[in-house]
Amino acid sequence: MDLQSLKAQIDNSPAFVLNIDLLQKNLAQLQTLRQQSGCKVLYSVKALPFSAVLKIANPWVDGFAVSSLFEAQLANEFLINDGSLHLTTPGLSPDEWSDLSPLLSHISFNSLTQYQRFLTLGINSTSIGLRINPKLSFLNDNRFDPCRPHSKLGVDIDVLTQANRLQEIKGFHIHSTFSATDFTPLTKTVEKLRNSLGNRLAQLDWLNLGGGYLFNYVNDHQPLINLISGLKEDYKLDVFIEPGKAIVDNTGYLFSTVLDIFMSDGKTIAILDTSVNHHPEVFEYQRRLDLHEHQPNAKHHVILAGSSCLAGDIFGEYQFSEPLKVGDKFVFKNVGAYSLIKANRFNGYNLPTIYSYQNQQLHKEKQYHFSDYRQQWTTN
Ligand SMILES: Cc1ncc(COP(=O)(O)O)c(C=O)c1O
């Protein structure tokens, strides 16, 4: 994908471009893993629920993983060939149950209390599971560690070893990492699961190993293939994985334009027509985005800042070989996951126009207007 020529072709700024060629490449890689290990692959819709992604992913995956009624309803519109729809969430509401439960092929209750409460509301053909908290932390930031102390995510594995009357449970779900690039966390977690709950695993129909792995950045998939084949062989169950970021992150690009340049306390500030509105994780987790034009040893240091009123709406300091000018265009790469889905219109700034790119063709998929903003904030 020639980003330089795309800058000239894109007629709206800011813009989000979805690279469909890359999306298909990621899906093909998972297809190979699926064939080699015998696992089933679900796309975790929360990363980017855009219809083009759901449509293209559908034939390559065994279904979708969702967190809510709206995600389930949207995913269901795109599900073909008896694909599975798996849900796990701490936020299940009884008000939604009658709409939600007929859509789900699998559910992993987040707690024993949630399991007991929803069982009494009636479950038709959905296969019932439990999300397990394996109590093994691999992340040094509590904000995204599902195994942090006093975690709200999943049934404590040690509590589960003591629990009885779980005969309806047909599956377990685990998810405890974030952007991992080797399979050590999963190997250790499955080892703990086997040691603590081996007898129960033998009575299950399925085990969902969650997401959290960047498969396209892991060179050697053999440890995962061995782990999944071993589980299938020893316990005769279906093994699912539900990646989100691995499928969409490197397929997304955020194009933006410089609106203003000035000095502040001796540093050059460039204001962009995008902001942390369009990628809130830049602010939430102090993520530094990969900027196409950044040259690590170049002499012009510039702080790229967003256009909102928030003082901390800053992408960070980047380096360039030439001084920047108003009207220059920049591209942030690897922003397909957890960016657009979290994007907002704070300060009244529009959402990026969405384009897709495939076989060297650019196609405008969606453009937002004042009417969308108005519709959200007015009552008539
Ligand atoms: C339960 C569950 N499954 C799957 C995912 C997808 O993870 P990732 O996008 O890191 O692959 C998440 C992400 O938060 C999750 O919470």
The ligand as a Tripos MOL2 file, in Angstrom:
@<TRIPOS>MOLECULE
LIG
   16    16     1     0     0
SMALL
NO_CHARGES

@<TRIPOS>ATOM
      1 C1        -13.0130  -11.8290   26.6330 C.3       1 LIG1
      2 C2        -12.1970  -11.2640   25.5220 C.ar      1 LIG1
      3 N1        -12.0000  -12.0050   24.4190 N.ar      1 LIG1
      4 C3        -11.2760  -11.5230   23.3720 C.ar      1 LIG1
      5 C4        -10.7130  -10.2580   23.4050 C.ar      1 LIG1
      6 C5         -9.9340   -9.7740   22.2130 C.3       1 LIG1
      7 O1         -8.6230   -9.5330   22.5730 O.3       1 LIG1
      8 P1         -7.5610   -9.0290   21.5160 P.3       1 LIG1
      9 O2         -8.1890   -7.9680   20.7030 O.co2     1 LIG1
     10 O3         -6.4340   -8.5110   22.3520 O.co2     1 LIG1
     11 O4         -7.1820  -10.2230   20.7010 O.co2     1 LIG1
     12 C6        -10.8890   -9.4630   24.5520 C.ar      1 LIG1
     13 C7        -10.3100   -8.1160   24.6170 C.2       1 LIG1
     14 O5        -10.4360   -7.3660   25.5150 O.2       1 LIG1
     15 C8        -11.6580   -9.9830   25.6380 C.ar      1 LIG1
     16 O6        -11.8590   -9.2440   26.7420 O.3       1 LIG1
@<TRIPOS>BOND
     1     1     2 1
     2     2     3 ar
     3     2    15 ar
     4     3     4 ar
     5     4     5 ar
     6     5     6 1
     7     5    12 ar
     8     6     7 1
     9     7     8 1
    10     8     9 2
    11     8    10 1
    12     8    11 1
    13    12    13 1
    14    12    15 ar
    15    13    14 2
    16    15    16 1
@<TRIPOS>SUBSTRUCTURE
     1 LIG1         1 GROUP 0 **** ****
